[in-house]
């Protein structure tokens, strides 16, 4: 009986050591940022990539941060539309006093003004999301600092790429842009992208970041 137990322990130890000695996997990716309409995206040269074992940090803000950021994007687009409509209404209103427009043209502009005013009245901007986004950004800042302090750091090269070999495990990847800044305490030094990855032996996993104008 004792002999069987010893053999079982040896087998379990052998399996454990075998799993520990698995060849590394690879993590790679590319970071880009939107430049303009003519050039599109460019390599985010100098972007920082932080990689940390997912068990060593607490990260509980990602989903809320993403939802709040999406809400802020909606608010910004609504504010832009509101501003554009006000500008058009003002321009059309001024044109009504111009003598070179015909009565028909002025009637068409009055009708357009009414339609734009109706559209303007239907824009309901919930600014509470802005405060929520700010609060989450402040909270995220401290967690990001903690993550960065515990991470391996890599810098995106001239093509915006990075790669490294890692032991098979679960990791958390944070990529911080070198060319596009955010508007909260968490990302004012550079927009941030998060991704959880599982590295498998002798396999390549990718984590790419594409930053836009915030």
C-alpha positions in Angstrom: 0.0 0.0 0.0 2.8 2.3 0.9 4.6 1.5 -2.3 1.5 2.4 -4.3 1.2 5.7 -2.5 4.8 6.5 -3.2 4.4 5.7 -6.9 1.3 7.8 -7.1 3.1 10.7 -5.5 6.0 10.3 -7.9 3.6 10.3 -10.8 1.8 13.4 -9.6 5.2 15.2 -9.1 6.3 14.2 -12.5 3.1 15.5 -14.1 3.5 18.8 -12.2 7.1 19.2 -13.2 6.2 18.4 -16.8 3.5 21.1 -16.8 5.9 23.6 -15.4 8.4 22.8 -18.1 6.1 23.5 -21.0 7.7 25.7 -23.7 6.8 29.3 -23.6 4.0 30.8 -25.7 4.2 34.2 -27.5 2.3 37.4 -27.1 2.5 40.0 -29.9 0.5 42.9 -31.2 0.4 46.3 -32.9 -0.6 49.7 -31.6 -1.9 52.3 -34.1 -3.6 55.7 -33.8 -5.8 57.7 -36.1 -3.9 60.5 -37.7 -6.3 62.1 -40.2 -8.6 61.4 -43.2 -5.7 61.4 -45.7 -3.3 59.1 -43.8 -5.8 57.1 -41.7 -4.0 55.1 -39.0 -0.3 55.3 -38.2 1.9 53.1 -36.0 1.8 54.3 -32.4 5.5 54.4 -32.0 6.6 54.5 -28.4 3.3 53.2 -27.0 3.8 51.4 -23.7 2.7 47.8 -23.2 2.2 46.6 -19.7 1.9 42.8 -19.1 1.1 41.3 -15.8 0.0 38.0 -14.4 -3.8 38.3 -14.0 -3.6 36.9 -10.5 -1.3 39.6 -9.2 -3.6 42.6 -9.7 -7.2 43.5 -8.9 -8.9 44.9 -12.0 -12.6 45.5 -11.5 -13.2 48.7 -13.4 -12.8 47.6 -17.0 -16.4 47.0 -17.9 -17.7 50.1 -16.1 -14.9 52.2 -17.6 -15.8 50.9 -21.1 -19.5 51.6 -20.7 -18.9 55.0 -19.3 -16.5 55.9 -22.1 -19.1 54.7 -24.7 -21.7 56.9 -23.0 -19.4 59.8 -23.1 -18.8 59.2 -26.8 -22.6 59.4 -27.3 -22.8 62.6 -25.3 -20.0 64.2 -27.3 -21.7 63.2 -30.6 -25.0 64.6 -29.4 -23.4 67.9 -28.3 -21.6 68.1 -31.6 -25.0 67.6 -33.4 -26.6 70.2 -31.2 -23.9 72.7 -31.9 -24.1 72.0 -35.7 -27.9 72.5 -35.7 -27.7 75.7 -33.8 -25.1 77.0 -36.3 -27.3 76.1 -39.3 -30.4 77.7 -37.7 -28.4 80.9 -37.0 -27.1 81.0 -40.6 -30.5 80.4 -42.1 -32.2 83.0 -39.8 -29.6 85.6 -40.9 -30.2 84.8 -44.5 -33.9 85.6 -44.2 -32.9 89.3 -44.1 -30.8 89.1 -47.3 -32.5 90.9 -50.2 -31.2 88.7 -52.9 -33.2 85.6 -51.8 -36.5 85.0 -53.5 -39.7 84.5 -51.5 -39.7 80.8 -52.4 -36.1 80.4 -51.2 -36.9 82.2 -47.9 -40.0 80.0 -47.4 -37.8 76.9 -47.9 -35.3 78.2 -45.3 -38.1 78.9 -42.8 -39.4 75.4 -43.3 -35.8 74.0 -42.8 -35.4 76.1 -39.7 -38.6 74.6 -38.2 -37.4 71.1 -39.0 -34.0 71.7 -37.5 -35.6 73.3 -34.4 -37.8 70.2 -34.0 -34.7 67.9 -34.3 -32.9 70.1 -31.8 -35.7 69.8 -29.3 -35.5 66.0 -29.5 -31.9 65.9 -28.4 -31.8 64.8 -24.7 -28.3 64.9 -23.3 -27.9 63.0 -19.9 -25.0 64.8 -18.4 -25.0 62.4 -15.4 -22.9 60.1 -17.5 -20.2 62.7 -17.7 -19.8 62.7 -13.9 -19.9 58.9 -13.8 -17.2 58.7 -16.4 -15.1 61.1 -14.4 -15.6 59.2 -11.1 -14.7 55.9 -12.8 -11.7 57.5 -14.4 -10.4 58.7 -11.0 -10.9 55.3 -9.4 -9.3 53.5 -12.4 -6.2 55.7 -12.1 -5.1 54.1 -8.9 -5.7 50.6 -10.2 -3.8 51.4 -13.3 -0.8 52.7 -11.4 -0.9 49.5 -9.3 -0.9 47.4 -12.5 1.9 49.3 -14.1 4.1 49.0 -11.1 3.8 45.2 -11.1 4.1 44.8 -14.9 6.7 43.9 -17.5 7.0 47.0 -19.7 7.5 46.9 -23.5 7.7 49.8 -26.0 6.1 49.6 -29.4 8.8 49.8 -32.1 8.9 51.9 -35.3 6.2 49.8 -36.8 4.0 50.1 -33.7 4.6 46.4 -32.9 5.8 44.4 -29.9 6.3 40.8 -29.0 7.6 38.7 -26.1 7.7 35.1 -25.0 5.7 34.3 -21.8 5.1 31.3 -19.6 1.7 29.6 -20.2 -0.7 31.4 -18.0 -3.4 34.1 -17.9 -2.2 37.7 -18.3 -3.6 41.2 -18.3 -2.4 43.5 -21.0 -2.7 47.3 -20.8 -1.5 49.4 -23.8 -1.1 53.1 -23.4 -1.0 55.3 -26.5 2.0 57.6 -27.1 0.0 59.9 -29.5 -3.6 60.0 -28.4 -4.6 61.3 -25.0 -7.8 60.8 -23.1 -9.7 63.3 -20.9 -9.7 61.7 -17.5 -7.1 61.2 -14.8 -6.8 57.6 -15.9 -5.8 58.3 -19.5 -4.7 61.9 -19.7 -1.1 60.7 -20.4 -2.4 58.4 -23.1 -5.5 56.6 -24.1 -5.6 53.1 -22.7 -6.7 49.7 -24.0 -7.2 46.6 -21.9 -7.3 42.9 -22.8 -7.1 39.7 -20.9 -5.2 37.0 -22.7 -4.4 33.3 -22.1 -0.9 32.2 -23.2 -0.7 28.6 -24.3 2.5 26.7 -24.9 4.1 27.1 -28.3 1.1 29.2 -29.5 1.0 32.9 -30.4 -1.7 35.2 -29.0 -2.3 38.8 -30.1 -3.4 41.9 -28.3 -3.8 44.9 -30.7 -4.8 48.5 -29.8 -6.3 51.0 -32.2 -6.6 54.5 -30.8 -8.8 57.2 -32.1 -9.3 60.9 -31.5 -11.0 61.1 -28.0 
